[in-house]
């Protein structure tokens, strides 16, 4: 029994570290990240997806690389371990996956049937979105920053509540 638990633990603890020596990344014509495993015989893994282990504290470190079936292929310890071209590919994939417009003004928040409906101005233009379970969908990150996750999983950032306009702050204050 103890051997079985040690075996499970070693699988959890072991991690395949991805480095410039054992893999290569590129972008497809559609902008998707592709990975090739290097070795005696190179193997194209195809499309991969990056997941941040610590999205706010270390946005370019400890990146899990997953295939399209959500199987972990390995971990990139830090984007800066790679050459400038590969860093650009990795950063492009992260920006696409973790796209998060910055809310500069909240025009309205209306609640109805367990949802709140938001109309906001972001750095990308005007948006409307709905949030289910509003209190749980607003994450405080640090002292003055919040991230809002809408019903579809899209995220919106308010980087500094202290410098947020007063009318907008009053609309969101109830949920903080």
N, C-alpha and C positions, 0 to 999 in steps of 0.2 A: 504494500500500500504506500509506504514511504517513497519507494522508487518511482511509483506512478505520479505522486505529487511533485517530486523533484523534477521529473520529466516535463510535466505541465509548466512548472515554474521556469524551467530553463527555456522553454518555448516563448514564454511571456517576456523574460528578461533579455533573451537574445534579440539582436536587431541587426539587420543587414544595412550597414552604413554605405550610402551611395556617394562615390567620390569621382573626380575626373578620370581616375585610373580604371574604374570598373563600369562606368556608364557614360553615355553621351546623350544630350538632349537636343531637340530641334523643334521647329514649328511646322505644322502642316500648312498647306495652302489655305485652309479654312481658319488658321490661327490656333489650332489645338496643339497642345504639348505632346511630343512623341519621345519615347525613350528607347535606346538601344543598349543592351548589356554587352560589355566588352569582355573578351577573354580569349581562350584558344579558338573558340568558334563564337563569333558575334551573333547575337540574337535580337531581332527587332521585336520589342515588346508592344509596340503600337501606342495608341493614345493612353496617356496617364493623366491623373488628376492630383493636384497638390492639396494637402490639408495642413493647416497650421496647428501645431500642438499648443502654442501659446500666442494666439492671434494679436493680443494687445501688447504684451510685454516683449516678445521676440518675433516680430512679424516676418523676419527673413531667416530664422533659425528653427531647427527641429521641425522640418517639413516632412510629413509622411507622404510617400509617393504611392498612389493606389492605381490599380488597373480599373477598367470600366465596370468590373464586377465587384468593386470595393475590396479586393484583396490587396493587402499591403505588400509592396515589392521591396521597400526599404525606406530609409530615412536620410534626408540631406541634413547634415548638421548645421551648415551655414551656406547661404547663397554665395558668399564671398570666396568660398573654396574653389569656385569655378572661374573659368576665363570670362572676360567681359561680354563676349557674344552670348555665351550660355547664361550668364547672369541676366542679360536682357530677356532671353526666352523665359527664364524662370519668373522674373518679375512681371512680365507680360501675362503669363498664366495666372499668377497670383492676383494681379489687378483685375483680370477678367472674372475670376472666381469670387473674389472678395470685393466686388464693386460696391461702394458704399457712398452714395451722395451725401453731402453735408447740408443739413437743414439750416437755412439762414433766417427763415421766418415761418411761423405757424399762423396760417390764416384762420383755420377753424378746426375744432375737434368736436364731433357729435357722437353721442353714444346711442346705440339701438340694439336691442336683442343680444346683449353680451359682446358686441363688437363696438369699436370706436372707429369712426371714419375721419381721416385726416386730410386736410388740404394745406399744402406747404409750398414754400419756395425753397429750392435747393440751389446749390452751385451749378446744377445741370438743367435748371428750369423748374417750372411748376409741376407738382406731382399730387396725385390723390391716391391714397392707399387705405386699407382697412387693417385693424389690429384686433386679434382675438385675445381675450384675457389681458387687457392693457397693462395692469400692474405687473404681471409676470413677463411681459414682452418689452419692458423698458429695463435695460441693464445699466447700472451705474459702473463706469469704468474709471477708477481713480476718483479724485476729489470733485471735479467739476465736469466731467465728460459723461455723456450717456449715449447708448446705442439702442435704437428702436428696431425691433424685428416685426415685419408685417405678417399678415396671414399667409402669404406665399413664401415666406422665408427671406425676403429681401431685407437688407439692413440699411438704416439711415443713421447718420452720425450728427450729434451736437457736441462739438469738441470743447466748448467752454460755456457753461451755463452762466457764469458771472458776467460775461460780455454779451450774452444773448439779449435781444431787445425785450423791454419790459412787458409789452403786450403779449408777446409770444410766451414769455416765461410764465405769466399768469395763467395761460391756457394749459400749460403742461405741469404746473406746480402741484396740482391736485394728485397727480400720479407718482410723484417722486417720494 
